[in-house]
Amino acid sequence: MIHLLGVSKSYGDSLALSQIDLQIDSRRTTVLIGPSGCGKSTILRLMTGLVRPDEGRVLVRGEELAAANVLTVRRHIGYVIQEGGLFAHLAARGNVVLMARYLKWPRERMERRLLELAELVRLPRDLLERYPAELSGGQRQRVSLMRALMLDPDVLLLDEPLGALDPMVRHDLQEDLKRIFRELNKTVVLVTHDMAEAAFFADTIVLMRDGAIVQRGTIRELIERPADEFVTRFINAQRSPPELAGRRA
């Protein structure tokens, strides 16, 4: 579905990515994980064309991202940014249907899709009329997910979507997200800093450090056949390493 081929990216003197080669498989969930500043979020921005690589190419569905096609390609990608990124001046309904309205969808089609998504993410319909400040953190994330799914994209990108939530809300949303990924059968790329969360969601984990990929594989492969000492240290830094594989199962 998505290929990064020899991609490098710097911000001023800071190297974010160095010669990255990464393949994202269709209809699977790939989780990017690693220390802060290792380049995880930059990869998502490259996939959406929000930033351009200094070197290398980004291909989505076999088509190289370029200025001429980036807006068209983005319509096939849903993107949930950190803390949701909802527009404060729009009610939940307005946030969700924003792109559909821009594309001039008929009102009935928009309403039908809106209600389908509210049911999918388990958001009570009466909350659609509330503004982001009137919603809880978990509710805002559900609205953000609805917005990302409004155009029925092929690819769903999520940048630490649960990082700011309290543990109980986070647990409930993890369960709902996993159900949604399974029901929709889409290509998902999720960024997290939590190895237990990565193990819970991932078909494939991509562990990064200093702008490079250290190891790509299942949680069991990372635990039992680590590529180097960093992989083991990173996993052991999490609270309950033995539970990681069990939670994924």
Backbone as CSV, one residue per row, in Angstrom:
resi,resn,N_x,N_y,N_z,CA_x,CA_y,CA_z,C_x,C_y,C_z
1,MET,0.823,-1.205,0.000,0.000,0.000,0.000,0.864,1.265,0.000
2,ILE,1.883,1.293,0.872,2.770,2.463,0.963,4.215,1.977,0.980
3,HIS,5.054,2.680,0.214,6.495,2.395,0.195,7.273,3.673,0.464
4,LEU,8.231,3.610,1.373,9.239,4.642,1.512,10.540,4.036,1.007
5,LEU,11.116,4.669,0.010,12.303,4.129,-0.652,13.468,5.096,-0.512
6,GLY,14.449,4.730,0.324,15.639,5.542,0.497,15.348,6.943,0.990
7,VAL,14.394,7.076,1.908,13.921,8.395,2.324,14.786,8.964,3.454
8,SER,15.221,10.201,3.245,15.900,10.970,4.287,15.187,12.303,4.455
9,LYS,15.176,12.810,5.696,14.542,14.092,5.968,15.243,14.771,7.125
10,SER,15.558,16.049,6.929,16.165,16.863,7.986,15.327,18.101,8.207
11,TYR,15.379,18.603,9.433,14.799,19.901,9.770,15.946,20.786,10.236
12,GLY,16.413,21.655,9.353,17.608,22.432,9.664,18.801,21.513,9.818
13,ASP,19.466,21.603,10.960,20.629,20.746,11.222,20.248,19.424,11.886
14,SER,18.954,19.231,12.127,18.499,18.021,12.830,18.045,16.963,11.827
15,LEU,18.686,15.797,11.875,18.334,14.691,10.988,17.172,13.910,11.593
16,ALA,16.034,13.896,10.883,14.856,13.171,11.371,14.837,11.734,10.877
17,LEU,15.192,11.516,9.608,15.197,10.183,9.009,16.430,10.040,8.132
18,SER,17.007,8.839,8.134,18.217,8.595,7.353,18.068,7.328,6.519
19,GLN,17.879,7.501,5.209,17.855,6.390,4.256,16.886,5.283,4.680
20,ILE,15.639,5.679,4.933,14.613,4.739,5.382,14.029,3.969,4.194
21,ASP,13.987,2.654,4.325,13.233,1.801,3.412,12.154,1.101,4.233
22,LEU,10.898,1.351,3.875,9.798,0.800,4.674,8.621,0.468,3.771
23,GLN,8.117,-0.748,3.917,6.930,-1.180,3.179,5.790,-1.386,4.161
24,ILE,4.649,-0.756,3.865,3.447,-0.908,4.672,2.492,-1.829,3.933
25,ASP,2.192,-2.985,4.519,1.360,-3.986,3.862,-0.116,-3.584,3.883
26,SER,-0.817,-3.926,2.808,-2.241,-3.620,2.698,-3.053,-4.421,3.715
27,ARG,-4.083,-3.766,4.256,-5.060,-4.401,5.148,-4.423,-5.055,6.374
28,ARG,-3.330,-4.452,6.818,-2.658,-4.897,8.039,-2.422,-3.680,8.916
29,THR,-2.160,-3.918,10.194,-1.858,-2.833,11.127,-0.369,-2.835,11.427
30,THR,0.284,-1.743,11.054,1.709,-1.556,11.310,1.864,-0.494,12.384
31,VAL,2.639,-0.794,13.421,2.851,0.157,14.512,4.294,0.631,14.498
32,LEU,4.467,1.953,14.488,5.788,2.573,14.579,6.031,2.948,16.033
33,ILE,7.162,2.523,16.570,7.463,2.769,17.979,8.938,3.082,18.121
34,GLY,9.265,3.814,19.170,10.649,4.156,19.433,10.720,5.360,20.345
35,PRO,11.918,5.753,20.775,12.057,6.903,21.676,11.560,8.188,21.014
36,SER,11.279,9.186,21.828,10.874,10.489,21.313,11.953,11.029,20.376
37,GLY,11.505,11.613,19.260,12.442,12.208,18.314,13.093,11.237,17.361
38,CYS,12.608,9.982,17.309,13.261,8.989,16.444,12.756,9.043,14.998
39,GLY,11.714,9.838,14.721,11.246,9.984,13.344,9.890,9.379,13.046
40,LYS,9.194,8.871,14.066,7.908,8.194,13.842,6.879,9.120,13.196
41,SER,6.659,10.273,13.805,5.649,11.196,13.297,6.038,11.763,11.938
42,THR,7.333,11.933,11.704,7.789,12.413,10.393,7.397,11.444,9.294
43,ILE,7.449,10.148,9.583,7.041,9.158,8.584,5.569,9.344,8.220
44,LEU,4.704,9.569,9.204,3.295,9.799,8.893,3.118,11.058,8.046
45,ARG,3.840,12.105,8.366,3.719,13.354,7.594,4.199,13.165,6.163
46,LEU,5.207,12.345,5.984,5.676,12.031,4.629,4.619,11.252,3.857
47,MET,3.933,10.343,4.536,2.913,9.522,3.877,1.719,10.343,3.410
48,THR,1.460,11.448,4.085,0.344,12.311,3.693,0.779,13.462,2.796
49,GLY,2.075,13.581,2.552,2.566,14.686,1.735,2.619,16.006,2.465
50,LEU,2.482,16.002,3.792,2.589,17.243,4.552,4.019,17.753,4.571
51,VAL,4.972,16.855,4.474,6.370,17.228,4.266,6.914,16.395,3.112
52,ARG,7.936,16.906,2.466,8.548,16.221,1.342,9.914,15.690,1.768
53,PRO,10.304,14.519,1.273,11.637,13.995,1.625,12.745,14.819,0.980
54,ASP,13.871,14.909,1.672,15.055,15.539,1.065,15.669,14.607,0.029
55,GLU,15.587,13.321,0.310,16.057,12.295,-0.624,15.052,11.145,-0.601
56,GLY,15.006,10.397,-1.702,14.162,9.219,-1.761,12.760,9.521,-2.269
57,ARG,11.916,8.479,-2.245,10.564,8.581,-2.800,9.543,7.982,-1.837
58,VAL,8.332,8.519,-1.883,7.204,7.985,-1.133,6.137,7.585,-2.141
59,LEU,5.757,6.307,-2.133,4.739,5.797,-3.052,3.518,5.354,-2.262
60,VAL,2.342,5.784,-2.716,1.063,5.351,-2.137,0.275,4.669,-3.238
61,ARG,-0.041,3.392,-3.020,-0.736,2.578,-4.029,0.021,2.600,-5.357
62,GLY,1.341,2.585,-5.268,2.186,2.530,-6.452,2.427,3.862,-7.130
63,GLU,1.832,4.929,-6.608,1.945,6.249,-7.221,2.829,7.138,-6.352
64,GLU,3.858,7.732,-6.955,4.753,8.580,-6.179,4.062,9.880,-5.793
65,LEU,4.179,10.238,-4.510,3.599,11.484,-4.039,4.355,12.662,-4.634
66,ALA,3.609,13.609,-5.183,4.189,14.806,-5.775,3.178,15.935,-5.640
67,ALA,3.618,17.150,-5.911,2.740,18.308,-5.780,1.489,18.164,-6.638
68,ALA,1.620,17.520,-7.788,0.506,17.422,-8.735,-0.605,16.482,-8.265
69,ASN,-0.275,15.513,-7.417,-1.292,14.514,-7.045,-1.573,14.432,-5.555
70,VAL,-0.890,15.235,-4.741,-0.964,15.047,-3.298,-2.380,15.258,-2.759
71,LEU,-3.135,16.209,-3.292,-4.488,16.442,-2.792,-5.410,15.270,-3.108
72,THR,-5.243,14.685,-4.283,-6.049,13.521,-4.658,-5.703,12.321,-3.784
73,VAL,-4.405,12.093,-3.565,-3.970,10.956,-2.757,-4.471,11.093,-1.316
74,ARG,-4.467,12.317,-0.788,-4.891,12.528,0.596,-6.342,12.122,0.832
75,ARG,-7.159,12.161,-0.200,-8.562,11.781,-0.034,-8.715,10.288,0.234
76,HIS,-7.648,9.536,-0.005,-7.662,8.095,0.264,-6.958,7.764,1.578
77,ILE,-6.601,8.819,2.337,-5.879,8.634,3.603,-6.608,9.372,4.711
78,GLY,-6.949,8.664,5.784,-7.480,9.294,6.983,-6.361,9.492,7.984
79,TYR,-6.345,10.656,8.653,-5.208,11.015,9.501,-5.732,11.542,10.840
80,VAL,-5.380,10.866,11.930,-5.729,11.301,13.279,-4.451,11.792,13.942
81,ILE,-4.381,13.096,14.201,-3.168,13.656,14.777,-3.219,13.591,16.294
82,GLN,-2.106,13.930,16.937,-2.036,13.889,18.391,-3.096,14.810,18.995
83,GLU,-3.797,14.301,20.010,-4.845,15.026,20.729,-6.013,15.424,19.832
84,GLY,-6.128,14.796,18.665,-7.332,14.943,17.858,-7.327,16.045,16.838
85,GLY,-6.887,17.248,17.234,-6.812,18.350,16.291,-8.163,18.844,15.784
86,LEU,-9.203,18.778,16.618,-10.519,19.249,16.196,-10.553,20.774,16.152
87,PHE,-11.377,21.325,15.258,-11.555,22.768,15.162,-12.510,23.221,16.263
88,ALA,-12.028,24.120,17.118,-12.795,24.525,18.294,-14.093,25.245,17.940
89,HIS,-14.137,25.910,16.789,-15.318,26.705,16.431,-16.402,25.877,15.745
90,LEU,-16.132,24.583,15.516,-17.116,23.701,14.889,-17.596,22.656,15.887
91,ALA,-18.905,22.370,15.856,-19.419,21.267,16.654,-18.862,19.954,16.110
92,ALA,-19.062,18.872,16.861,-18.560,17.567,16.424,-19.043,17.243,15.016
93,ARG,-20.316,17.490,14.749,-20.881,17.230,13.429,-20.109,17.984,12.346
94,GLY,-19.857,19.249,12.567,-19.149,20.057,11.578,-17.725,19.596,11.348
95,ASN,-17.059,19.157,12.424,-15.712,18.622,12.271,-15.702,17.369,11.407
96,VAL,-16.654,16.478,11.645,-16.663,15.189,10.946,-16.942,15.368,9.455
97,VAL,-17.907,16.216,9.101,-18.346,16.320,7.704,-17.582,17.376,6.918
98,LEU,-16.536,17.937,7.499,-15.835,19.066,6.876,-15.406,18.778,5.443
99,MET,-14.701,17.667,5.233,-14.216,17.359,3.880,-15.344,16.941,2.951
100,ALA,-16.320,16.229,3.474,-17.462,15.839,2.641,-18.221,17.077,2.158
101,ARG,-18.337,18.064,3.023,-19.000,19.320,2.623,-18.171,20.041,1.560
102,TYR,-16.840,20.047,1.754,-15.945,20.675,0.767,-16.087,20.002,-0.598
103,LEU,-16.278,18.674,-0.592,-16.429,17.924,-1.840,-17.868,17.937,-2.357
104,LYS,-18.739,18.661,-1.651,-20.128,18.868,-2.081,-20.935,17.563,-2.127
105,TRP,-20.743,16.751,-1.105,-21.593,15.570,-0.979,-23.037,16.016,-0.771
106,PRO,-24.009,15.277,-1.281,-25.415,15.566,-0.973,-25.674,15.456,0.531
107,ARG,-26.586,16.281,1.029,-26.863,16.313,2.462,-27.253,14.933,3.010
108,GLU,-28.088,14.204,2.273,-28.529,12.895,2.752,-27.360,11.921,2.869
109,ARG,-26.459,11.977,1.908,-25.284,11.087,1.962,-24.414,11.422,3.161
110,MET,-24.197,12.710,3.418,-23.397,13.123,4.572,-24.026,12.645,5.870
111,GLU,-25.336,12.835,5.994,-26.014,12.460,7.230,-25.967,10.950,7.442
112,ARG,-26.168,10.204,6.378,-26.130,8.747,6.489,-24.752,8.274,6.937
113,ARG,-23.713,8.817,6.339,-22.352,8.434,6.701,-22.022,8.864,8.131
114,LEU,-22.467,10.043,8.513,-22.226,10.546,9.862,-22.808,9.609,10.910
115,LEU,-24.028,9.174,10.699,-24.679,8.292,11.670,-24.059,6.898,11.677
116,GLU,-23.628,6.420,10.504,-22.916,5.137,10.441,-21.657,5.184,11.303
117,LEU,-20.915,6.280,11.186,-19.654,6.398,11.915,-19.888,6.582,13.412
118,ALA,-20.930,7.320,13.772,-21.241,7.483,15.194,-21.520,6.124,15.832
119,GLU,-22.235,5.284,15.110,-22.508,3.938,15.615,-21.222,3.110,15.679
120,LEU,-20.384,3.233,14.654,-19.139,2.465,14.598,-18.243,2.775,15.784
121,VAL,-18.077,4.060,16.115,-17.146,4.451,17.180,-17.835,4.561,18.538
122,ARG,-19.131,4.258,18.573,-19.914,4.278,19.810,-19.970,5.674,20.425
123,LEU,-20.265,6.658,19.589,-20.471,8.022,20.065,-21.972,8.317,20.063
124,PRO,-22.562,8.631,21.221,-23.991,8.950,21.268,-24.329,10.097,20.310
125,ARG,-25.435,9.977,19.609,-25.782,10.957,18.577,-25.955,12.365,19.130
126,ASP,-26.439,12.475,20.367,-26.661,13.815,20.917,-25.365,14.590,21.101
127,LEU,-24.225,13.884,21.154,-22.934,14.569,21.311,-22.466,15.220,20.012
128,LEU,-23.088,14.892,18.894,-22.688,15.472,17.616,-22.918,16.977,17.567
129,GLU,-23.799,17.479,18.419,-24.088,18.911,18.421,-23.202,19.674,19.406
130,ARG,-22.349,18.986,20.127,-21.480,19.647,21.101,-20.169,20.089,20.451
131,TYR,-19.578,21.131,21.030,-18.291,21.628,20.574,-17.174,20.867,21.292
132,PRO,-15.957,20.852,20.731,-14.868,20.083,21.348,-14.656,20.376,22.827
133,ALA,-14.798,21.640,23.237,-14.596,21.985,24.649,-15.643,21.357,25.552
134,GLU,-16.763,20.928,24.979,-17.847,20.318,25.749,-17.763,18.790,25.772
135,LEU,-16.718,18.238,25.153,-16.536,16.795,25.079,-15.375,16.354,25.956
136,SER,-15.431,15.124,26.428,-14.297,14.560,27.165,-13.180,14.215,26.184
137,GLY,-11.996,13.903,26.734,-10.875,13.542,25.879,-11.174,12.332,25.011
138,GLY,-11.791,11.315,25.609,-12.135,10.119,24.845,-13.160,10.410,23.767
139,GLN,-14.142,11.257,24.066,-15.150,11.622,23.071,-14.519,12.404,21.916
140,ARG,-13.593,13.292,22.228,-12.921,14.047,21.166,-12.146,13.112,20.244
141,GLN,-11.509,12.094,20.809,-10.777,11.152,19.978,-11.718,10.344,19.088
142,ARG,-12.887,10.020,19.582,-13.871,9.304,18.761,-14.334,10.190,17.598
143,VAL,-14.536,11.468,17.870,-14.916,12.394,16.799,-13.787,12.531,15.782
144,SER,-12.556,12.598,16.261,-11.404,12.687,15.356,-11.309,11.461,14.454
145,LEU,-11.592,10.296,15.028,-11.577,9.076,14.237,-12.692,9.097,13.193
146,MET,-13.862,9.573,13.578,-14.963,9.701,12.622,-14.566,10.610,11.460
147,ARG,-13.940,11.729,11.780,-13.516,12.663,10.727,-12.530,11.992,9.778
148,ALA,-11.586,11.229,10.337,-10.593,10.551,9.503,-11.232,9.503,8.600
149,LEU,-12.341,8.904,9.051,-12.992,7.830,8.303,-14.112,8.316,7.390
150,MET,-14.441,9.606,7.423,-15.624,10.122,6.729,-15.632,9.773,5.243
151,LEU,-14.505,9.906,4.583,-14.444,9.657,3.137,-14.147,8.199,2.805
152,ASP,-14.208,7.323,3.807,-13.940,5.891,3.639,-12.578,5.657,2.994
153,PRO,-11.499,6.129,3.638,-10.163,6.040,3.043,-9.632,4.607,3.023
154,ASP,-8.663,4.370,2.138,-7.993,3.070,2.090,-7.012,2.910,3.242
155,VAL,-6.430,4.039,3.671,-5.359,4.036,4.667,-5.769,4.905,5.841
156,LEU,-5.470,4.422,7.052,-5.733,5.187,8.263,-4.417,5.359,9.018
157,LEU,-4.032,6.621,9.249,-2.814,6.953,9.977,-3.200,7.567,11.320
158,LEU,-2.590,7.093,12.394,-2.909,7.587,13.740,-1.622,7.903,14.484
159,ASP,-1.468,9.160,14.888,-0.246,9.615,15.555,-0.499,9.734,17.056
160,GLU,-0.091,8.715,17.800,-0.291,8.646,19.251,-1.702,9.096,19.627
161,PRO,-2.727,8.436,19.095,-4.099,8.904,19.303,-4.604,8.776,20.731
162,LEU,-3.942,7.945,21.551,-4.449,7.690,22.900,-3.508,8.195,23.987
163,GLY,-2.451,8.881,23.593,-1.396,9.227,24.536,-1.818,10.148,25.662
164,ALA,-2.823,11.026,25.419,-3.188,12.025,26.426,-4.355,11.598,27.301
165,LEU,-4.799,10.347,27.172,-5.999,9.899,27.878,-5.647,9.183,29.180
166,ASP,-6.590,9.237,30.141,-6.342,8.518,31.391,-6.459,7.016,31.140
167,PRO,-5.894,6.175,32.022,-5.772,4.737,31.738,-7.075,4.023,31.422
168,MET,-8.171,4.323,32.137,-9.417,3.601,31.892,-10.026,3.981,30.543
169,VAL,-10.009,5.277,30.226,-10.521,5.721,28.925,-9.654,5.147,27.812
170,ARG,-8.355,5.144,28.038,-7.427,4.615,27.038,-7.702,3.134,26.779
171,HIS,-7.931,2.375,27.842,-8.204,0.947,27.690,-9.453,0.720,26.847
172,ASP,-10.524,1.465,27.148,-11.772,1.297,26.398,-11.584,1.654,24.926
173,LEU,-10.842,2.729,24.662,-10.626,3.137,23.277,-9.723,2.153,22.534
174,GLN,-8.760,1.575,23.233,-7.936,0.539,22.602,-8.807,-0.614,22.125
175,GLU,-9.702,-1.067,22.988,-10.584,-2.173,22.611,-11.456,-1.792,21.417
176,ASP,-11.996,-0.569,21.429,-12.854,-0.135,20.329,-12.062,0.037,19.036
177,LEU,-10.866,0.599,19.133,-10.049,0.770,17.925,-9.700,-0.575,17.300
178,LYS,-9.335,-1.540,18.121,-8.984,-2.858,17.582,-10.179,-3.484,16.871
179,ARG,-11.365,-3.335,17.476,-12.597,-3.827,16.826,-12.829,-3.120,15.491
180,ILE,-12.635,-1.805,15.471,-12.852,-1.027,14.247,-11.855,-1.433,13.169
181,PHE,-10.599,-1.597,13.541,-9.598,-2.030,12.552,-10.004,-3.379,11.946
182,ARG,-10.483,-4.277,12.804,-10.864,-5.605,12.330,-12.090,-5.533,11.422
183,GLU,-13.078,-4.739,11.792,-14.309,-4.639,11.006,-14.070,-3.971,9.652
184,LEU,-13.258,-2.911,9.633,-13.077,-2.145,8.397,-12.033,-2.762,7.476
185,ASN,-11.106,-3.545,8.032,-10.099,-4.243,7.232,-9.302,-3.272,6.363
186,LYS,-8.868,-2.175,6.965,-8.100,-1.170,6.241,-6.608,-1.295,6.546
187,THR,-5.814,-0.578,5.760,-4.391,-0.458,6.041,-4.223,0.594,7.131
188,VAL,-3.616,0.208,8.254,-3.477,1.107,9.406,-2.007,1.267,9.754
189,VAL,-1.605,2.517,9.984,-0.273,2.808,10.517,-0.482,3.637,11.778
190,LEU,0.000,3.129,12.896,-0.226,3.766,14.192,1.108,4.040,14.865
191,VAL,1.257,5.253,15.384,2.446,5.633,16.139,2.132,5.591,17.623
192,THR,3.010,4.981,18.404,2.866,4.975,19.855,4.255,4.929,20.485
193,HIS,4.317,5.248,21.770,5.569,5.094,22.515,5.462,3.949,23.512
194,ASP,4.318,3.255,23.498,3.996,2.229,24.493,4.079,0.840,23.849
195,MET,5.020,0.027,24.298,5.228,-1.280,23.676,4.043,-2.214,23.906
196,ALA,3.395,-2.126,25.059,2.215,-2.966,25.300,1.107,-2.610,24.320
197,GLU,0.932,-1.321,24.054,-0.067,-0.887,23.083,0.314,-1.357,21.683
198,ALA,1.590,-1.263,21.343,2.052,-1.750,20.045,1.763,-3.231,19.885
199,ALA,2.054,-4.007,20.923,1.818,-5.449,20.866,0.336,-5.765,20.723
200,PHE,-0.506,-4.960,21.348,-1.956,-5.173,21.317,-2.512,-4.969,19.906
201,PHE,-2.033,-3.957,19.209,-2.596,-3.605,17.908,-1.903,-4.268,16.716
202,ALA,-0.607,-4.480,16.793,0.203,-4.646,15.585,0.156,-6.036,14.976
203,ASP,0.050,-6.065,13.657,0.472,-7.230,12.893,1.982,-7.176,12.722
204,THR,2.496,-5.954,12.529,3.936,-5.741,12.384,4.351,-4.534,13.215
205,ILE,5.436,-4.680,13.971,6.013,-3.573,14.740,7.289,-3.116,14.047
206,VAL,7.438,-1.796,13.911,8.660,-1.206,13.373,9.293,-0.389,14.488
207,LEU,10.401,-0.870,15.026,11.093,-0.199,16.119,12.175,0.705,15.535
208,MET,12.150,1.988,15.950,13.063,2.974,15.385,13.964,3.578,16.456
209,ARG,15.094,4.107,15.991,16.018,4.843,16.855,16.819,5.794,15.992
210,ASP,16.904,7.064,16.389,17.744,8.056,15.717,17.507,8.117,14.212
211,GLY,16.239,8.080,13.802,15.910,8.239,12.387,16.139,7.015,11.526
212,ALA,16.341,5.862,12.154,16.586,4.628,11.405,15.723,3.501,11.970
213,ILE,15.445,2.500,11.132,14.704,1.326,11.566,15.679,0.312,12.158
214,VAL,15.442,-0.071,13.400,16.305,-1.037,14.078,15.838,-2.462,13.793
215,GLN,14.510,-2.682,13.881,13.978,-4.021,13.624,12.514,-3.913,13.232
216,ARG,12.090,-4.810,12.339,10.701,-4.897,11.879,10.250,-6.338,12.055
217,GLY,9.124,-6.546,12.748,8.647,-7.913,12.939,7.494,-7.956,13.923
218,THR,7.106,-9.153,14.334,6.067,-9.316,15.346,6.664,-9.062,16.722
219,ILE,5.798,-8.899,17.725,6.291,-8.697,19.085,7.099,-9.902,19.545
220,ARG,6.669,-11.096,19.165,7.402,-12.288,19.583,8.797,-12.328,18.958
221,GLU,8.895,-11.911,17.699,10.212,-11.873,17.045,11.126,-10.860,17.720
222,LEU,10.585,-9.718,18.113,11.410,-8.715,18.784,11.888,-9.206,20.149
223,ILE,11.027,-9.957,20.850,11.403,-10.468,22.166,12.390,-11.635,22.053
224,GLU,12.101,-12.569,21.140,12.893,-13.802,21.081,14.108,-13.693,20.177
225,ARG,14.057,-12.811,19.157,15.190,-12.679,18.231,15.506,-11.212,17.991
226,PRO,15.921,-10.492,19.036,16.209,-9.065,18.895,17.379,-8.825,17.941
227,ALA,17.258,-7.759,17.154,18.306,-7.453,16.177,19.582,-6.977,16.855
228,ASP,19.457,-6.289,17.984,20.632,-5.869,18.744,20.223,-5.575,20.182
229,GLU,21.176,-5.119,20.976,20.935,-4.912,22.407,19.871,-3.843,22.659
230,PHE,19.797,-2.838,21.770,18.814,-1.766,21.956,17.394,-2.315,21.984
231,VAL,17.088,-3.287,21.132,15.736,-3.854,21.080,15.379,-4.440,22.442
232,THR,16.257,-5.209,23.012,15.998,-5.818,24.314,15.872,-4.764,25.398
233,ARG,16.750,-3.746,25.386,16.682,-2.703,26.403,15.384,-1.917,26.293
234,PHE,14.946,-1.643,25.069,13.712,-0.882,24.880,12.509,-1.668,25.403
235,ILE,12.461,-2.957,25.097,11.346,-3.785,25.575,11.389,-3.920,27.088
236,ASN,12.556,-4.128,27.645,12.677,-4.308,29.090,12.381,-3.026,29.865
237,ALA,12.485,-1.881,29.199,12.163,-0.613,29.849,10.667,-0.462,30.083
238,GLN,9.856,-1.254,29.363,8.416,-1.266,29.602,8.148,-2.044,30.894
239,ARG,6.980,-1.857,31.460,6.746,-2.382,32.804,6.650,-3.893,32.883
240,SER,5.988,-4.522,31.917,5.725,-5.958,32.040,6.042,-6.676,30.737
241,PRO,7.343,-6.793,30.358,7.694,-7.428,29.094,7.065,-8.792,28.863
242,PRO,6.993,-9.700,29.862,6.412,-11.023,29.584,4.945,-10.961,29.177
243,GLU,4.244,-9.896,29.556,2.825,-9.801,29.242,2.566,-9.319,27.829
244,LEU,3.597,-8.766,27.165,3.366,-8.134,25.869,2.828,-9.136,24.848
245,ALA,3.517,-10.250,24.728,3.079,-11.236,23.721,1.717,-11.809,24.075
246,GLY,1.465,-11.997,25.381,0.181,-12.540,25.804,-0.965,-11.615,25.497
247,ARG,-0.760,-10.292,25.631,-1.836,-9.359,25.355,-2.153,-9.364,23.867
248,ARG,-1.141,-9.471,23.026,-1.370,-9.507,21.575,-2.187,-10.722,21.192
249,ALA,-1.946,-11.866,21.876,-2.683,-13.081,21.579,-4.124,-12.976,22.027
